[in-house]
Amino acid sequence: MNLSVTNSPFTEGQATQINELLQTLTPEQKVWLSGYLVANQQLTSGTSDTQGSQIGAVSKDTETMLQQNEPTIQPEKRAITLLYGSETGNAQGLAEIFEERLSNIGHNVTLKAMDEFKPKNLKNVEDLFIITSTQGEGDPPDNAAELHEFIHGRKAPKLEGVRFSVLALGDQTYEFFCQTGKDFDKKLEELGAERLYERVDCDVDYEEDAEKWMANVINTIDSAPEGTQSEQVVSESIKSAKEKKYSKANPYQAEVLENINLNGRGSNKETRHIEFLLDNFGEEYEVGDCLVVLPQNDPALVELLMSTLGWDPGDQIQISEDGDTISLEEALTSYFEITKLTRPLLQNAAAYFDNEALEDKVQDSEWIQNYIEGRDFIDLLNDFPPEELEPEDLYQILRKLPPREYSISSSYQSLPDEVHITVGAVRYNTHGRDRSGVCSVQFAERIQPGDTVPIYLKRNPNF
């Protein structure tokens, strides 16, 4: 309500001045001003009394009232803009979890896909958090292409006063690992933004690293002591989100109904049609969604690797920084990826093999890129025998076995209790040894009707 000569004792000029002032005040300032005016009125009444003791008493009352009416003003939290670049839904899923967590602790969060965000508004953001994947040869996802191009162009604004952090998703088997995230991180800094927390680059097994990034970002903006409370809450938030549906941490054990070779006898191809029973599965799938399978390495390859290492299959080996242990055979079968080499794997191996030739080779980036093509961990052990390698070192070298994603080739409307996929068996010979696809040949040679396979659905909102 605006003051005027008809609803207040003020003149028109006074009412105009007061109205203009009130429009500039925050709620906290209005509360303080209200207390000040009440206290000042009491002080004025007290000074009209001729008794000095009353003046002193009123002065003390005034001081007390001013202290009581003066609010504790907390700095307003900065507005958060959370943008994601996602091709298959992983980055979007993490962004949605992070947005929910930030909102639950009182932050004002705007969550958008990058193609829903107007690039010219970049100069107006306060805290900017980016979660993005990388496609192909270091390219941004389709919904991140416009913003990626904008910040690298002449029209990109200066971003002094903006704080940011980037979570990048990628795959270490590709040369341009997490390149889009690296691009955003570097360019935002060049435009003058302040890096609130260091960029985190996630491999295909991204969940643990993503949890830590979220916890540390929240710890940074909220100054929680040592980050323990924030990290615990975020982990619980992601865990509860996962428990709402089947996931890598909580897969559904699907029974195989059919496993049929679609190619005729004598064909040089082997394409399998595989049907799974979804009894009491409780989730629907749509066109464009994927079925994710948790595979196992070929037992013959596992046996050859254990023989090469010279270790006992029953040896208990560490598989995480938390000290979790399982048998060597189980770890090489279901936990570690042993069929592909990556740049970080070679660099880690050089640190633990104590092999001078390997230490020299990994200094050459071009050599690494050529060597990892078509080779596996057994090749590395044979080409550069380790002088010192203990079972507890293995988890420092090998990455986790990635799940395999397959396009769904059935309709939920027609078969709500089943899901079908089509898988081409991968077999080839390179560097003097026969090789095979981990999951495709598992289906081709070792999975029969009646067996169960751990699976879960992966949404593709951008299909």
N, C-alpha and C positions, 0 to 999 in steps of 0.2 A: 504494500500500500504506500503510495506517495503522499507526502505531507503537503497541505495547502492551507490557505487562510481560513477555510471553512471547517477543517477537521483538526486544527491545531492552534495553539496560541501564538504562532509565529507569523511575522510579516511575510509578504510574498517573496521578498528577496531572501529572507532567512530560510524559508521553506525550500527554495530553489537550491541554495547552497548546501543545506543538509541532505537533500535528495541526491545531489551530485556526489557528496562525500560517501553516503551509505552505499552507493553503487560500486564504490572502489574497495570496500572493506570485505575481508574474509569473515566467516562466521566467528572465528576465534577473536578477531579484532572487535567485532560488535559486542561480544560478551564482555570483553575487557572494558570497553567504553561505557557499557551499561553500569558495570560495577563502579567505575570511576565517577560517573555522574551522581550515583546514589551517595557515595562516600563524600563527594565534594559538597553536596547539599547539606549533609549532616555537619560538615566542617563549617560551612557558612552560618548555619543556625547556632553553632557553638560559639563563634566569635562575637555574635551580637550580645551574648551574655557578658555582663561586666565582671564576673568572677573569674579570675585567672585560673583557679584550679579547674573550673569547668572547661576552659579552653584547652588546658593540658590533657584533661581526660578525653575530650572529644578528639584531640589530635591523635592520641593513642588508639582510640576507637577507629579513627579514619585509617590509620596505618594498618590496623588489623584487618579492616574491611577490604582495603586495597589488596592486601596479600591474599585474602580469601577469594576475592573476585578475579584475581589475575590468573588466567588459565595457564596450564602447562601446554605450550604450543609444540606439537610434534611436527617435524618436517613432513610434508606430503610425499607419499610414495610416487616415484616416477612411473609414468604410463609405459607399459610394455607392449611392444609389437612383436609378435611371433609369426614368422613366415616359413613356409616349407616348400621345397621343390621335390616332387615325388613322382616317379614313373609307375611303380608297382604297388605303392601304398605303405612301404616301410617308414619313410620319413613322415608321412601324414599321420600314421598311427602314433609315432613317438611324439609328434607335435601336439596331438590331441591329449595324450596323457600328461604332457608337460603343462599345457594350458589349464587342465583341470587342477593339477597340483598347485600352480601359481594362484589361481582364483580361490582355491580353498584356504589359502593363507592370507587372503585379503588384497591381492594385487589386481590392478585394473589391466586386463590383458585383451588385446585384439589379435585373434588368430585368423590367418588368411593363407590360402595358397598364393604363391607368388604372382600368378596371373590374375588374381583377384585384387591385387594391391596396385594402386596407381603409382608408378615410379616417381612422379613429380612430388608425391607426398613424403618421399624419403627424408627431405630436409626437416620435416615436422616431427619425426619420431624422437623419443627420448632414450629408452632402452630397447635395443634391437637384437633379437635372438633368431638365428637362422639354422634350420635343420634341412639338409639337402643331400640327395644322392648324386651319383655321377653315372652317365651313360656312355657306352661305346668307348671312343678314344678320347676320353676326358671331356665329353660334351655335357652341358646341363640338361636336366629333364625338360620335357616339352613345356611344362607349366612354369619353368624357371628361366626360359630362354630370353624373354623380353627384359626382365629385370637385370639379368646377367649382362645383356648387351648395353642396357642403359647406364649402369654404373661404370662401364668401361668406355663410355662415349664422352663427347665434349660437353654434353648437357648435365652430366652428373654434378650434383651440388656439393659444396663444402659441408662437412658433417661435424664441425666442432661442436662439442656439447653432447654428441650422441655417444652412448656406450653400447658395446656389442659383444657377442660371443657366437661362435659357429660350431655346430655339430655336423660332421661330414660322414656320409655313409659310402662305402665302396667295396672293392674286392681286390685283395693284394695280388691276385694272379694277373691283373691288368697293369700295364705299364703306367697309365695315368691314374693311379690309385687316389681316390677322393679329390680329384682335380677341381671339380666345381666348388667344393667347400673351401679348398685352398685359394681359389680365385676370389671368392667373396671375402674371405678373411683378409687377404692381402690388400684388395682394393679399398675396403672400408677403412683400413688403417691409413692408406695413402690419401683418402679424402678427408682425413682429420679426425675420424671417430676414435674413441678410446676403447681399447680392448679390455673388457671387463674380466674375462677369463679366457685362458688359452684355448685355441681350437683343439678339438679331439677328433681324430680320424679313426673310424670304426671299420673293421673288416666285416665279412658276411655274418659272423657271429657277433652281432653288435650290441646285444642287450646289456651286458655287464658294463661296457664302456659308456653306453648311453646313460645308464643309471648314475654312474659316477659323475658324468658331466652335469646332469640335471641337479644332483645334490650339491655339487661345488658351485654352480651358478647361483642356486638359491642361498647357499651359505654366504656367498660374496655380496649379494644384494641385501640380505637380511642380517648379516653379521652374526649368525648363530655361532656359539663357541665351538671351535674346532670342527664344525661341520657335521658332528656325529648325529645330532638330532635331525638335521635336514636330510642327511643321506639315508637315515633309517626310514623317515617318513616317505621319501621319494621311492625307495625300494619297495616299501609296503604298498605304495600307490600303484606302481607298475605290476607288482605281484598280484594285487587284487584285480587289476584290469585283465591280466592274463587268465586268472582263474574263472573269469566270466565265460571263457570259450577255450576250446582246445588250442594248444600252442606247442612250440618246441619243448618247453618245460613241462607241458602237460598234454602229450599226444594221445590221440584216440587209437586204440588197437583195432584196426579194421581187418575183418576176415576177407580173404581172397576168394571170390566166387568162381571166376574164370581167368585163365591166363592162356591166350590163344595166339599162335603164330599166324599172322595174316598173309605171309608170303608162301608161295608154293615151293614144293621140293625142288632143290637145285638153284634157287634164287640166291644171289650174292648179298641179299639184304635180309634182315630179320626184324620185323615190326610186330610188336606184341600188343594185343588188345587185352586190357586187364580190368576186371570188374571187382569192386569192393562193396561189401555190405555195410550200410550205415544204420545199424540197429540201435534205436534210441540215441541217435547222434545229437539231435536237438538243434542243428544249425542248417540254414538254407544256403545254397550256393547259387550264384548268378552267372550269366554269360560274361566271360572274361576272367573269372576267378581261377585260381590255381589250386591244385592239390599238392601239398608239400609232403615229401616222404623223407623219413630219417633212415639213411642207408647204412649198410655195413660193408667193410672192405672184404675183398676176396680172401677166404681162409688160406688158400695156397700162397697168396702174396704175403699175408701176415706171417705164415710159417717161414717163408724165405727171409723175411726181414728179421725175425727173431734169431734165425740161424746166422745171418750176417752180423748181427749185433753180438751174438754169443751169450745171450742172457736167457735165464730160465723163464718159461711162460708164466709160471706162478709167482714170479717176483712182484711184490707190491711197489708200484711207482706213483710218484706224486703227479697230480693232474691239474693242480691249481695253486695259486698263491696262498689259499686258505689251508693248504696242507692235506686236502682230500686225496685219498689213495685208492687205486683199484689194481687188479692184476695186470701184468704187462700184456698178456694175450687179449684181455677185454679192452684195454686202452687202445691197442693197435687195431682192434676189430671195429669198435663202435665209437671211439672218442676222438682219436687223432686222424688228421688227413695225411696219408702217406703216399698218395699217387701223384701229387703235384708239388712242384717247387715254386717258391716265390722269392722275391728280392729280400724281404725281411728274414725269411728262413735261412737263406745263404749267409746273410750277415750275422745272424744269431749262431749258426753252425760254426762260423769262423771263430767266434768268441769261445766256443766250448770244445771244438775238436782239437785244438792245439796243433793244427796242421799248417805249417808255414806257407805251403803252396796255395792253400785255400785263402789264407789271410792276404796274400798278395793279389790273388785273382779278384777278390770281392772289391778291390779298390777301383776296378774297371767297370763302369756302369754298362758299357756296351757288351762286355763279356758276359755279365750276369744275364742280360736280356736274351742273349743267344743260348746260353747254357741251360736255362730253365725250360726252354721249349722242348716238350716231349719227354722230359726226364722225371724221375721220381726220387724218393728218399734213398732207396736202395742204390740207385746210380751214384748219388752223392757219396754214400758210405764207401762204395767200391772205388770211385775216382779219387777220393780224398780221405783215406782211412784215418779215423780219429786216434790220436795218441792217448787222449784222456777223455772218456765220456762215461758218465755214471747214469744209472736209471733215473735218478732224481733230476737230471739235467734235461730230460727229453721234453718236458712241458715248456721249457724255456725256448725250445727250437721249433717244435711243431705247432701248427694251429689246430683248432677244433675242426672236426669233420663237418663240412657244410651240408645242410639239408638240400634236397633236390626238388625243383619245382616243375610241375607238369600241367599243361593246359588241360582243362576238363573237357571231355568229349561226349558228355551225356547231358540230358536236360533234367533239372530238378522237378519241373512240372510233370514230366513223364515218369521219372523214376526217383521219387523222393527218398527212398530207402537205399539207394545205390549211388555210386559215383564211378565213372569209367575214365580211364586214361589210355593214351596210345603212346607206346615207347619204342623207339628204334634202338636196337642193341648196337653198341659202339665197340668195335674191335679193330686193332691196327698193330703194325710192327714198326718200331723205331728204335734206333740206337742198339740194334742187335737183340731186342727182346720183344715178345708179344705183349701187348697192352690191351686193356679193356676199360670201358666205362664202369665206374663204381656201381651205380644204381641200376643202369640199364641192363648190364649183364647179370646182376643179382636177380632181376626179374626174369631174364632169359634162361638162367641156368639153375637158380637155387630157390625160387619161390613157386610153390604149388598151390592149387586150390585147397582151402582148409587152413593154410598158414595165415598168420596174422602179421600185419605190417603197421608200424607206428606212423600215423599221418595227422595232418591238420589242414584247415583251409586257409588260404591267403586271399584277401580281397584285392580287387583291382579297380578302385573307384575311378581311375582315369581311362578305363577301357572305352 
